[in-house]
Amino acid sequence: MLIAPYFFQISMAYRSTLLATLIPVTYEKTIDTIDDLDQSGLPIMLPMGNAYYQNFRRDPRQAMQSIFQRSAEWHYDSSKPKPDYYYPM
């Protein structure tokens, strides 16, 4: 029978895949809240003239003001060529 020699390999592949999906590996702390984003020190990119930009600029919370101060402002105009720092996703 042809299945018998390959049964061990198939069962090992299934077990390793099953274990890989059941055990989550976290490499760094997740950013779930505004305070987490502020404590991470990561900059964000805000397009100018957008509702997001206005919300970040006007938000009275200290964490949001700190994030806004280190944000990179993106001056976007669709009629002009893309800036050097633009990266299509």
C-alpha distance (Angstrom), angle and dihedral (degrees) to the residues before:
residue distance angle dihedral
M1 . . .
L2 3.81 . .
I3 3.81 98.4 .
A4 3.82 96.7 62.8
P5 3.84 98.1 70.6
Y6 3.81 92.6 47.9
F7 3.79 97.8 42.4
F8 3.81 93.3 87.7
Q9 3.82 92.5 51.1
I10 3.80 92.7 47.4
S11 3.79 93.0 48.0
M12 3.83 92.0 48.9
A13 3.80 91.4 49.4
Y14 3.79 90.3 50.3
R15 3.81 92.4 48.5
S16 3.80 94.3 49.3
T17 3.80 91.7 47.8
L18 3.77 91.5 47.3
L19 3.80 92.5 50.1
A20 3.80 91.8 46.7
T21 3.79 91.1 55.5
L22 3.80 95.9 44.0
I23 3.81 97.3 50.1
P24 3.81 111.7 61.6
V25 3.78 115.6 -153.1
T26 3.79 116.1 -148.9
Y27 3.77 116.5 -162.4
E28 3.78 99.5 -178.3
K29 3.77 138.9 1.8
T30 3.79 113.3 -76.2
I31 3.79 122.7 -120.6
D32 3.79 106.7 -127.2
T33 3.81 105.3 150.1
I34 3.79 139.7 33.5
D35 3.81 89.4 -104.4
D36 3.81 90.1 54.2
L37 3.81 90.0 52.0
D38 3.79 90.7 48.9
Q39 3.80 93.0 49.1
S40 3.81 92.4 47.5
G41 3.80 91.9 62.5
L42 3.80 91.8 -142.1
P43 3.80 116.7 147.3
I44 3.77 121.4 -130.3
M45 3.78 129.2 -150.5
L46 3.81 115.3 -122.2
P47 3.80 121.9 -170.4
M48 3.80 110.3 -133.3
G49 3.80 118.5 -118.5
N50 3.77 92.2 25.0
A51 3.80 130.5 121.3
Y52 3.81 89.8 -115.4
Y53 3.79 90.7 56.5
Q54 3.81 92.1 49.3
N55 3.80 92.1 47.2
F56 3.80 92.4 51.2
R57 3.81 92.0 45.1
R58 3.82 95.7 49.7
D59 3.81 100.2 38.2
P60 3.83 109.2 116.2
R61 3.83 96.1 -152.4
Q62 3.79 114.9 110.7
A63 3.81 92.2 -134.1
M64 3.81 91.8 54.9
Q65 3.81 91.9 47.7
S66 3.79 90.0 51.0
I67 3.81 91.2 50.0
F68 3.80 90.7 47.4
Q69 3.82 92.1 51.4
R70 3.80 92.6 57.3
S71 3.81 96.4 38.0
A72 3.79 121.9 116.7
E73 3.78 110.5 -123.7
W74 3.75 114.8 -138.0
H75 3.80 114.2 -153.1
Y76 3.78 101.2 -155.3
D77 3.78 125.0 -175.4
S78 3.78 116.1 162.9
S79 3.81 92.5 -152.7
K80 3.83 92.1 61.1
P81 3.82 127.5 67.5
K82 3.78 117.0 -90.0
P83 3.84 116.2 -88.5
D84 3.80 122.2 -110.3
Y85 3.80 93.3 -106.5
Y86 3.84 93.7 53.3
Y87 3.80 113.3 116.2
P88 3.81 117.4 -174.0
M89 3.79 114.7 -134.1
